[in-house]
């Protein structure tokens, strides 16, 4: 049983390493240009060994995207809040992303590629943007209900604008790391509120 347990643990560790190396390579060259053989080489395993864990490139992409969302969901759940608190948490997420260049590169590269309906990540990004803008709009709506949102600010439009701003600033930051994404997002949100935006802790 001990040998079997060690085998399972080794298999999980190998899967994690494959996902990590795939994340890095997808960010560097894009999904289409990335090679499973290159990922296997980076992991120090054979191509056949990689296929044992991920029989196709599409399944590996799904695992990479799932892992990214899992990490962000866990982090966002550390300090749950509504309205202004939720908006502050989103600003803290931008601060956190400024420390994760490889993740930002991955998201930016794949989201651009996935605008094609033929891309295997197309449905994922369509659904993700729908969920993201809905979550942002909900936070603005809660802020309005609490009397914290300025008159004339539409929660639905504000949610979409915030998502677009965050994504656009990520591209600028990748091209010019001196760009201060967190400050610009914070200033944008604060200009829409009647109250100061609290400082959330970016664990």
N, C-alpha and C positions, 0 to 999 in steps of 0.2 A: 504493500500500500504506500509506503514511503517513497518508493521509486516512482510509482504512478503519480503521486502528488507532486514530486519534483518535476516530472514530465509535463504536467499541466501548467505548473508555474513557469517553466522554461518556454512553453508554447505561448502563454500570455505575454511574457516579456518580449518574445520575438515579434508577436503581433503589434505590440506597442511600438517597438523599434521601427517596424515597417511603416506604420502610420506616421511616425515622426519624420522619417526620411522622405516619405511620399509628400508630406506637408511641405517640407523644405524644397523638394525638387519641383513640385507643382507651382510653388511661389516663384522659383527661379526662372523656369522656362515655360510654364503653362501646362495645362493638362494634356493638350494634344501633342506637345513635343516631348513630354516626359516618357521615359522608357522604363518598363518594368525591370528590364535587365540592369539598368543603371541603379534603380532603387535596390535591387537585390545585391548588387556589388557594394553599395554603400553600407548595407546591413551585414556584409560578410557572409552571405548565404548564396546558394545557387538559385538560378531562375526557377527551377523546379521546386525548390524549397519555398520560395515566395508564393508560387501558385498553390502550394498545399494550404496556405492560410488564406489567400485571396485568389480564387480561380480566374478572376477577370479584373481588368483595369477599372471597369465601372464599379465593381464591388469595393475596390480599394478607395476610389473616390468617395463613395458613399460613407465608408468608415472614417475618412479624413473629415468630411463635413459634419458627420455625426459627433465626432470627438470635439471639434471646435465648438459646436453648439452646446454640448454637454458641459464643457468647461465654463462657458459664459453663463449658462443657466445656473450652475452651482454658485458662481460668484455673485450673480444678481440676487439670488435668494438669501445671501448672507445678511442683507439689510433691506427687508421688504418695506415698501412705503407706497403712498398714493400721492397723486397731484404733484405739488412742488417737491416733495421728498423723492418721488420717482424720477422727476426731471433732473434732480441733483445727482441721482445715482447714474443716470445716463451720461452726465458730464464726467463723473468719476470713471465710467467705462472708457471714455475717450482718453482719459489720463492713463488708464491701464494699457490701452492699446498702443500708446506712445512708447511703451516699454516692450512691445511684442511686434517688432518689425516684420518677422517672418510670417506671422499670422495675418497682418494687414496686407502684405504682399500677396499672400495666398488668396484672400478674399477679393482683393481688387482685380487680380489677374483672372480668377475663375468667373467672377460676376460679369466681367467684360466678355469673356469667351462664351458664357452661357446665354447671351442674348439670342444666340442662334437656337432655334427650336430643335435642331438636330443634336445639340450638345447634351450629353447624359446628365449634366447638372441643371438643365434648363428648368425643369419642374420644381426642383429644390429651390432655386432662386426666385422663381415666380411666387411660390408659397411663402418663402421667407420674407420677401418684401411686403407681401400682403399682411403677414403677421406683425412685422416690425412697424409699419406705418399705423396699423390698428392699435398697437401697444402705445406708441408715442401719442397718438390722438387721444387715447383713453386718459393718459396722464394729463394732457392739456385740459380735457373735459373735466377731470376731477379738480384741477386747479381752478377752473372757472366756477364750479359748484361751490368751492371754498371761498370764492370772492378774491382769489389771488391773481386772476388773469385780467389783463387790461381789456377795456371795452374795444370791440371791433376785431379782436383776435378770434378767428374761427379755429376750433380745435382740430378739425379734420385737415384743413389746409396747413396749420402749424405743424402737425405731425409729419406730413409729407415733406414740408420744407426742412424740418430738422433732419430727417433721414437723408435728404439730398445734400444738405450742408455737410453732414458728417462724412458721407462717402466722397464728396468732392474735396474736402479738406484732407482726406487720407491720401488721395492722389497727389495733391500739392506737397504734402509732408514727405511722401516717398521720393519725390523729385527734389525737394529742398527740406532736409531735416530740421532746418532752423525755424520752419513754420511752427507756430505754437497752436496746435489743434485745440487743446483743452481750453485755453484762454478765449479763443474765438468762439467756440461753442457756448461757453459760459456767458460771454457777453451777449450773444444772440438770444439766449433763453432769458437772461435777466432783463433785456429790453422789452420783453413781453409780459413781465410780471409786475405786480404791485408790491411784492415783498422781496426781500433779499433771498438769493438762492443759497441754501445751506451748503456747507462744505462736507461732502460725503467722503468717507475714508476709502481709498482705493486699495483694499487688501490684496 
